[in-house]
Amino acid sequence: GINAEYGKQWYQRRVRGEDYENMMADEDFRPSNEETMLRRFKADSAELEKQEKEILRQFDLSVLEQLDKQVDDQQKYLDIAGIPGMQQTTDKLTIRKQMFMLSVIESLPQPE
């Protein structure tokens, strides 16, 4: 609708670096009254919030994928090194056991 199109125009102009005063000086762009401006602002805000949530969701998924890859790599290298109980798995209980074993190993005194 009109609000969606206005929101796109507003967002594109802001991305290009236009400031608010320049945008409001444009007769074709300036809202005709406060009510229209408020409706447009609410529509813009809702759309930006929706976009922000999607960006954060994608970021979170990316971080989780990286963590899963790191766990998988660690399991692989510890299995190759012959550490008992360290094999590649996606089973959450087994991963927790492996993490506990690693914390026990890490807490052992270091040889001098």
N, C-alpha and C positions, 0 to 999 in steps of 0.2 A: 503494500500500500504506500500511501504518501509518506507516512512516518518511516517506513523501512527505507524508502528511497532517500529521504532527507538524512536519515542516519548514515547511510552509505556515503553520501556527499560530505557530511560533516566529518566522518572518520577519515575519508580520503584527503580532505583539505588539511586536517590536523596532522596526518602522517606526512604530508608535504611540508609541514612546518609553518603553516599559516597561523597567525595568532587570532584570538577571539575578536579583537577590534576590527581587523581587516575583513573577517568573515561577516561581521555585523554591518560593515559599511557597504557591503554588496547588496543592493536593493533586491535582486532576485533571490538572494539567499536568506535575508533577514525575515524573521517571522513577522506577521502582521500585527500580533498583539501578544500580551503576556500569556494568555491561555494557550495559544498555539505553541508558543515557546516552551511552556511547561509540558505540554503533551509530547513535543519533540524531544525534550530533555529526558522525560521518563522512558520513551521508546529507545533513545540512544543508550541510556543507562542500562536498561534491561538487556539490550543486545550486547553491549560491552561486557556485562556480567556473565552472560551466557558464553561468550567467546573466552573470557578469562577462565571460567570453570573448565571448558574443554582443553585449553592450553595447560592448565594445572593437571588435569587428568592424564593428558598425554605425557607430561613431564614425569608424573608419578609412575606411569607404566614403564617409561624409559629407565628410570632409576631401578625399579624392581627387576627389569630384564638384566640390567648390568650387575645387580647383586646376585641374581641367579647364575649368571655366567661366571662370576667370581667364585661362588661356592662350588660350581661344577669344576672349574679349573683347579681349585685348591684340592678337591677330592681326588681328582685325577693324579695330580703330582704327589700327593701323600700316599696314594695307592701304589704308584710307581716306586716310591721310596721305600715301600714295604712296611709302612706303619700299620699295625694291626687295627682292624675295624674301620679302616678308611677305604671305602670304595665309592664309586660314583652312584648316586641315588637321588631320587626326588622325594623319597619318603620322609615326611616331616619328623617323625619320631626318631628315625635313624640319624637324621641331620642334627637333631638336638643332642643325641648321644655322642655324636662325633664332636660337636662343639664343647660338650662337657669334658670329653677326653682331651681335647686340645687345651682347655683351660687348666686341667690337672697337669699336663705335660709342661705347660708354660710356667706353672707355679713351682716346679721342681728347681732345686738349687742348680745354678750353672757350674759346670766343672771349671776349675782354674787352670 
